[in-house]
Amino acid sequence: MDDINRSDLDNGQQLDTSLVVNCLQKGDAKLALQHCHDLLARDPQHIQTLLFAALASRSLRWLDDALDFINRAMVLAPKQPAIHSLMGDILLMQKRPEPALEALLKAHHLGDSSAQINFNIGSAYLGLAAFNDAKIYFSKALSINPQMVAAHVNNGLVEHSLMKLEAALDCFDAALCIDPDNVDAQWNKSHVLLTLGNYDEGIPLYETRWAHSQLSLKKREFDSQLWLGHEDLSGKTIVLFADGGFGDTVQFIRYAKLFNSDVRVIIQCQLPLVDLIKGMGLEAVVITTGEAAPPHDFHCPLMSLPLAFKTTLNSVPAFDQYLRADSNLSKFWADAFKNSKIPKIGVMVEGSNSFSVDQRGILLSELVQFLPESFSYVLLHKNTSDEDRAFLSNNDNWISPCPNFSEAAAICEALDHVISIDTSIAHLSAALGVPTTILLPFRPDWRWGYQQSKTPWYPSAKLVRQTKHGDWREALSNWHNDCLKIRR
């Protein structure tokens, strides 16, 4: 704010903004915004008040309102770098990196050469997956302010995205040298360590997810004690609760098989997975996430079970199959396919878009180029797009039953092979013991490790990895010959 030329503030009456500043310093953004509205009622064109109103709105996460105030200020002082800088910052918060970059570069061109503007430009490039450009600007920010923890962290994200994993660790460690309790650095370091197979260090550090404000974790409130492997559970009751997505639940529910028979287990999971987990043959009570848990002594999140059981890369509890589909549904789909004499392949190409940088999906039209026309295919999407329906109508060897999880499990069991991007269907198919090809982006999730084509988590799975960002062609070209070997 201080770099706004005073002459640009003289287009209206001089207003006392001290109350606004005081409220912002105390963290009372609502009261600050109220004072801004009072001042703007007296002078709607008071630039400094408009910017304070934008800052207050940003603090309240009222980002559209913040942009409205910024745009009003922009009309009055279009050459003020602070206005463009603040606009870019808010657009970044809205996850709109392209217009953010335009605003930030404008601020830079108008004379803002601060560490913060360089950091924000780097963040916009990171959001656009322009990793080398992002690295340049994070380095510029650090040359101005070597103690800028966020720049070290984001530099680590760039190195991770480029799969320069040791360099990424160096960046996160640099951030932790400055701020040992920095959650962003700890959380992202855990992913790199786990990708490298260093479960001894990575799994304990993965617990920092609970302190990360931007993660949408399914926290639960229990009266019982958290169990992380230290207390004796003999004769006790424990609640294992889902704290991630569907794929996480499918992956880590395997640990429920490891408890001794004298431990009473209650599993609290997402409703669509209840029937599948009930079919595991466990002596366990299975309830939905919204149900109140029966009386119990301990609780543990599913994704903390690797920590509780002291899992290393060499001690992953691998099972050829630990989920089974409903017998009636299995019979239905086995009968539906029994007369087919050609390989039957399940296909999943759409994810939840939860990865902010590395998108997992592949266009169906792109994958089809590498699939044998002589096979039959089942599109395993729960919903189909207009493009999918148009494709299906022109290809008689494809069907799309739009299954729920229980139906998808039965279908997968009746198939010869499943090809899926990194999504819950990949976990489901592999947990059922079905031969599964998992298509991984250049920067994969930690659970798939680094470079290898197999995973200890799923013996029936094969991993196919992008060799560069966003390019499936080379990976699929190399995999094409393996696909031809699929037989009943």
N, C-alpha and C positions, 0 to 999 in steps of 0.2 A: 504493500500500500504506500510505502514512503516514497517510491520512485515515481509517483504521479506528479506531474508538474503542477505547481500551485496555480499557475495562470489558468489551467483548465478548470480549476475549482471556482473561478471568479465569475462564472456565467450565471450564478444565482446568488442568493443572500448567504452570508456566512452563518453556518449553523454549528451549535455546540454538540459534538458527537461524543463527548466524554462519557456520558451514561452508557452509550452503546459499547464503547471500548471497555468500560469497566465490567459490563455484563459478559462480554466475550472472554475477557481475561478470567472471569470466575466460572466460565463454562455454562452460563445460563443463556443458551442460544435463543430460547423462546422469548425471554424478556428483552434480549437485545433486538430481536426482530420486531417486537412490539414498539420499542423506541424508534426503530428505523421507520416504521409505518407512520408514526407521529411526525417525524421530521420530514418525511416525503410528502405528507399532506400539506406541509408549509411550503416545500420546494421540491416538486417532483423531479427536478433535473439536477439535484445535488449528487455529484458523481461519487464522492466519498461515502455518502450514506447508501447509495445504490450498491457499492461494493461491499460495505459492511452487511447489508441485507443479504447479499449473495453468500457471504461467508457464514452468516447465521443459518441460512437455509441449507447450506451444504452440511453444516454440523448436525442439522436435524434430519439429514438425508432426504430433504425435499428438493431433489436435484432439478426437477423441471422449473420450480419456482426460482431456484438459484440462477438458472440460465436466463430466465425472463429478466431478472435484475441486471445480469451481465449484458444482455442485449440492449437494454435501455441505456446502460453506461457506454456501450460501444458506439451507439449513435452519436453521443455527445463528445466522446474522446477516442476516435478510431485509431489514433496513433500511439496510444498509451500501452506499453508492453505489459503492464500489470493486469490490464483487462483481458488481453489475449491469453496471458498465462493462466489466470484464474479460470477462464472459459475452458482451456485445455485440460486443466486439472479436474474440473467437474465432468467433462466429457469422458475422461479416463474412468472416473467413478461410475459412470453409466455404461462402462464397457463398450465405448464407441471410439476405438483407437484411431480410426482414419480421420474423422473430423478433429479429434483431439490433436493429432499430429500437425494438422494444418494450422490450428490456432497456436500451438506451441512454437512451431517454426517461425510463425509471424512475430511472436513475442521475442524470439531470439534475434530475428532480423532487425527488430526495432530497438535492440540494444540490451536486452536481458541476457546476460552471460553468466548468471549465477549457477552454483552447483545444483540448485533445485530445478531450474529450467532444463539443464542438461539431463538430470535424472528423469524428469517427466518425459522428455523427448525419447530417451532410451526406453522408458516404460511403454510409450506408444508404439515404438518399433517392436518391442517384445510382444505386445498384443497383436501385432500384425504378422508375427512369426518372421520378422526381418532381423534375424538374430545377430548377424555381423554388424549391422547398423546400430542395433541396441547396444552392443558391446562397446562400440566407439564412444557413445554418449555416456554410458556408465563410467567408462574410464576417464572421460573429461570431468564428470562430476567428482570423481575421487581425486583427480589431480588438483581440484580446487579445495575439496574438503575430504581428506583421507579418513576422517572419522565418521563419514556418512554411512551408517550401518545399512540402511535400506539399499544403497547403491551396491555394497558388497553382496547383499542377499540377492538382488536382482541380477548382478553379474554371475552369481552362482546358478541362477535359473537359466541364464543364457548358456552357460557351459554345460549344464545338464541337458538342455534342449539339443545342444550340439553333440551330446553323448561324450563329452570330455569330462569324465566322471571324477578323476583325480583333481582336475582344475576346479571343478565345482566344489569339491570338498575344501579346497584351499580358500575359496571365496567365503563359504559358510563359516569356516574356522576364523577367517579374518574378522568377520562380523561378530563372532562370539568372543574374540579377544577384546573387542571394544565393549560389547554388551553380552556378558555370559548368559543372561536370562532371556535373550531375544528368542521369542517363540517361532517367528518366521524362519530364522536360521536353523533352529533345532529341528523343526518339522521337515524342512526341505533337506537338511543333512540326513535325516533318517531315511528318506526315500533313496538317496544316492547310496548310502551304506547297504540298504537292503537289496538294491539293484545289483550291487557288487557281490552279494552273497554274504556280507558281513552281518549276520543275524545277531551275533553276540552284542554288538554295539547298536545296531539299527533297531532291533525290536524294543528295547527299553526306551530309546529316544522317540519311537513312534507314539508313545503315550502322551507326548506333548500335544497331540491332536485335540485333547480336551481343553487345552488353554488357548487354542487358536480361534479367534473371534469370527473368522470368515468361513469356517467349516460348518456344514450343515449336519452335525452329528445328532443322533437320536439319544439324547441324554434322558436318563430315567432317575426318578427319586425313589429310593428304597430305604426302609428303616434298618435293613440288615447291613452287615459289614462287607466292604469290597474285598474280594478274594483274588489275589494275584499269585497264588501258588505256595504261600508260606504256611497257612494254617492247615491242620489235619482235618479233613472233611469226613472222617469215619462217623457214620451215624447222623450226619448233618444233611441239611437240604440247601441246595444252591440254585439260584435263578441265573440262567444264561440268557442274555438278552441281545437282540439284534441292534447294532449301533451304526450300521452302514447301509449300503444298498442291497439289492437282491443278490447280486453276484458275491458280495462279501459274506452274506449269510450262508449261501450255498457252499462257499469255500471253507468257512471256519466252523460250520456245524459238525464237521467231521470230529472235532475235539470232544463232542458229547459222547463219543464211543470210548473215550479213554478213561472215564471215571470208573472207579471201583464199584462193584455191585452193591456195597453198603452205603453208597452216597445216593440220596434222592435228588433227582435232577428235574427242574422245571425249565422249559424252553419257552421264551417269549419272542415271537417272530412276526414278520409281516403276514397278514391274512392270506395272500395268494400262495404262501409257502407252507402253510399249516399242514395240509394233507400230505405233502411230500415228506415232511419231517416226521409226521406220525407214522409214515410207512417205512421208516428206517429200522424198525424193530427194537427201538430203545425202550427201556423201562423208565419212561419219562412222561411227565405231564406237559402237553404242548398247548400254549395259549397264544392269543393274538396280542399285538403290541398295545392295544387299547384296553385289554382286560387287567383287572387287579390281580396281582400275583398272590397265590396262597401263602400261608405263613412259611418263612424260610429263615435260614441263618446267615447265608452269604449270597452275594451276587457278583457277576462278572460279565463284562461286555464280551461278545463273541470275538471281536478283533483284538482283545487282550489275552485270549487263551494261548497264543503262541508264547507270550511272555510268561504266563503262569506255568506252562509246561516246559519252559526253558528250551524252546525249539531252536535248533541250529539248522543250517542248510542240509546237514547230513542226517538230521533226525526228524525231518518233516513227516508227519503221520500220513503216509501215502497208502491209499486203498485203491484197488482196481475198480471197485464200485462200492459206493456207500449210500447212494440214493436209488430208489426203485419206484417206478410209476405205479399208479393204481392198476390192479389186475384187470378190472373190467375195461378200463380205457386201453390198456395194453392189448387185450384180446381184440377189441374193436379195430385198432389200427393195424395190428398184425394181420387180421383177416382182410382188411382193406388193401393191403399190399401183397397178399400171399401169391397172387397170380402174376406178379411182376417178375420177369426173368432178367431184368437189367438193373444195374446199380441204382439205388435210391439215395439221393443226397439231400440233406437239409442245408438251407442257406439262411444266414442272418447277416445283414449288411448295414443295419442302422443301430446306433447307440443312443445314449441319453444326452449326449453333448455335454457331459459333466467335466470333460477335460477342457481347460481354458485355452491351452496353447496347441496341444497335439490332438487334432480331431481323429477319432478312431474309424469313422465310417468310410465306406467305399461305395461308389455308385454301382447299382446293380448292373447297369449297362456296361460298366468297365469290367466287372468280375466275369460277366457272362462270356466275354471274349476268350476266357481261359478255361471254360467248362466244356467238357465233351457234349456234343449235341445228342449223342446216343443214350445219355443217362436220363433218368427222371428226377425231378427236383420238387422240393417242398419249401416254399418261402415261410420261414418261421416267425415273421413279424406278427406282433399282436394286432397291429393296424396296417393297412396298406394305403399308399398314396395314389393319387390319380395316375402318376407315371407307372407305378407298380401294376395297377389294374390294366392299363393300356398294354403293358408288356405281357401280362398273363393272358390277355385275350388273344394275343398273337402267337402264343407258344403253348401247344397242347401238352407238352411234357412237363409243364409246371402247374402246381396247385398252391393255393394259399388259404389254409383253414383258419387263419387268424386265431391261434390257440392261446388259452391262458396257460399258466405254468404247469398245471396238472396234465392238460392235454399235450402241451409241448413235450413233457417228459415221456409220455406214451408214444408220441410220434417219433421222438429221437430214438427210443428203444427199438422201433421197427425199421429204422434206417440203417444203411450200410456205412454212412459217413456223415459228419456234420462239418460244414465250413462256416466259421463265424468270426466276426471281428471281436474285439475284447469287450464283451458285454455279458449279461447274465446268462444268455443262452449258451455261450461257450462254457461257462462254469457248470451249468446244468447238464449239458451233453457229456462233458468229461467226467462229472461226478457219477453219471449213470454207467460209465465204462464204455461209452460209444467212441469209436475212433473219431477224433476231432482235430481239424486243422484250425488253428487260431491265427488270424491275420493281425499282426501287431504294427502300430505306427513306429516311426523311426525312434522316437523316445517313448518306450513302453512303460506301463505301470511297473512298479518295483517287483511285483510277485512273479513276473515272467523273466526276471534276471537279465543278463547281458550276453548277447551273442549266441547262446546255446539254442539248439532246436528242440530240446526236450525240457520238461519241468518236473521237479520232484513232486509237485502238488498233484499232478494228474498223469498217471502212467500212460493213458490212452491218447494223450494230446501231442500234437506236433505243432511247433511254433514257426510261423513264416513271418519274417521281419522286413519292413521297408529298409532299403539301403540309403535312402535320402528322404528328406521331409516331403510329404505329400505325394510321393511317387510310388504307386503300386506296381507299375508295369514291370520293372526289373525283378522285383520279388516274385510276382506271379508268373513271369516267364520262366524263372528258375524252378518254380513249383509245378508248372504245368505237366511235366513228365510224370511226377509223382501222382498227380490227379488221375492220369490215364491208367495207373496201376490199380485203382480202386476196383475191387471186385466183390461180388456177393460171397 
